[in-house]
Amino acid sequence: MSTRPPSQHERVVQELLDRIGDGAYPPGSLLPPQRVLAEDFDVSRDTVQRALRELRDMGYVDARQGSGVRVILRPGRNGDRAARRPPALRWVRTWPTLSPPCT
């Protein structure tokens, strides 16, 4: 049984993981735009988008439209991912306090 060579998007994923691990893209930094990554890896933008989706699903990046793709800490490595996010607003039901009865 022979091993197949990695697909283009797998190659991009591995290279980006290597760069993240080497500190070229530290946590909190923005990755270059997709167009630049596509040129850098000599692949299509679709291939870069597929690789970034995989990295997002693995917990390495957070993509927000208009804000770019930001490197985040991988869950379980440097602390809990949820602990780095701002706390969610919680709806707390407050009951009116009852005054003591007048005597």
C-alpha positions as CSV (number, residue, x, y, z in Angstrom):
1,M,0.0,0.0,0.0
2,S,1.6,3.3,-1.1
3,T,1.0,6.6,0.5
4,R,-0.3,9.4,-1.6
5,P,1.3,12.8,-1.8
6,P,-0.6,15.5,0.2
7,S,-3.2,17.4,-1.7
8,Q,-2.7,21.1,-2.3
9,H,-4.9,22.2,0.5
10,E,-3.2,19.7,2.9
11,R,0.1,21.1,1.9
12,V,-1.1,24.7,2.7
13,V,-2.5,23.6,6.0
14,Q,0.8,21.9,7.0
15,E,2.8,24.9,6.0
16,L,0.6,27.3,7.9
17,L,0.8,25.1,11.0
18,D,4.6,25.0,10.7
19,R,4.6,28.8,10.5
20,I,2.3,29.2,13.4
21,G,4.4,26.7,15.4
22,D,7.6,28.5,14.5
23,G,6.3,31.8,15.7
24,A,6.1,33.4,12.2
25,Y,2.4,33.9,12.9
26,P,2.1,34.3,16.7
27,P,-1.3,34.1,18.5
28,G,-3.2,37.3,18.0
29,S,-1.6,38.1,14.7
30,L,-3.4,38.4,11.4
31,L,-2.5,36.1,8.5
32,P,-1.8,37.7,5.2
33,P,-4.8,38.2,2.9
34,Q,-6.0,35.1,1.0
35,R,-4.8,36.5,-2.3
36,V,-1.2,36.9,-0.9
37,L,-1.3,33.4,0.6
38,A,-2.5,32.0,-2.8
39,E,0.4,33.6,-4.6
40,D,2.8,32.5,-1.9
41,F,1.8,28.9,-2.1
42,D,1.1,29.0,-5.8
43,V,-2.4,27.7,-5.4
44,S,-5.9,29.1,-6.1
45,R,-7.8,31.2,-3.6
46,D,-10.3,28.4,-3.3
47,T,-7.5,26.1,-2.1
48,V,-6.5,28.7,0.5
49,Q,-10.1,29.1,1.7
50,R,-10.4,25.4,2.1
51,A,-7.2,25.3,4.1
52,L,-8.3,28.2,6.3
53,R,-11.6,26.5,7.0
54,E,-9.7,23.4,8.1
55,L,-7.5,25.4,10.4
56,R,-10.6,27.1,11.8
57,D,-12.2,23.8,12.5
58,M,-9.0,22.6,14.2
59,G,-9.1,25.7,16.4
60,Y,-5.9,27.5,15.2
61,V,-7.5,30.5,13.5
62,D,-10.6,32.6,13.8
63,A,-12.0,34.1,10.5
64,R,-14.3,37.1,10.5
65,Q,-15.5,38.7,7.3
66,G,-14.0,42.1,6.9
67,S,-11.5,41.6,9.7
68,G,-9.2,38.9,8.3
69,V,-8.0,35.6,9.7
70,R,-6.5,35.8,13.2
71,V,-4.3,33.2,14.8
72,I,-5.7,32.0,18.1
73,L,-4.3,29.6,20.7
74,R,-5.1,26.0,20.0
75,P,-7.6,24.6,22.6
76,G,-5.8,22.4,25.2
77,R,-2.3,23.7,24.5
78,N,-2.0,27.1,26.1
79,G,-5.1,27.3,28.2
80,D,-8.7,26.8,27.5
81,R,-10.0,28.5,24.4
82,A,-13.2,29.6,26.2
83,A,-11.1,31.3,28.9
84,R,-9.6,33.7,26.3
85,R,-13.0,34.9,25.0
86,P,-14.8,37.7,26.6
87,P,-17.4,36.4,29.0
88,A,-20.8,36.0,27.5
89,L,-23.5,38.2,28.9
90,R,-25.7,36.2,31.2
91,W,-29.3,37.0,31.8
92,V,-29.8,37.0,35.5
93,R,-33.3,37.2,36.8
94,T,-33.5,39.6,39.7
95,W,-36.4,39.3,42.0
96,P,-37.7,42.4,43.7
97,T,-36.7,42.5,47.3
98,L,-39.6,42.4,49.7
99,S,-39.6,45.0,52.4
100,P,-40.3,43.7,55.9
101,P,-43.9,44.0,56.9
102,C,-44.9,47.2,58.6
103,T,-45.9,46.6,62.2
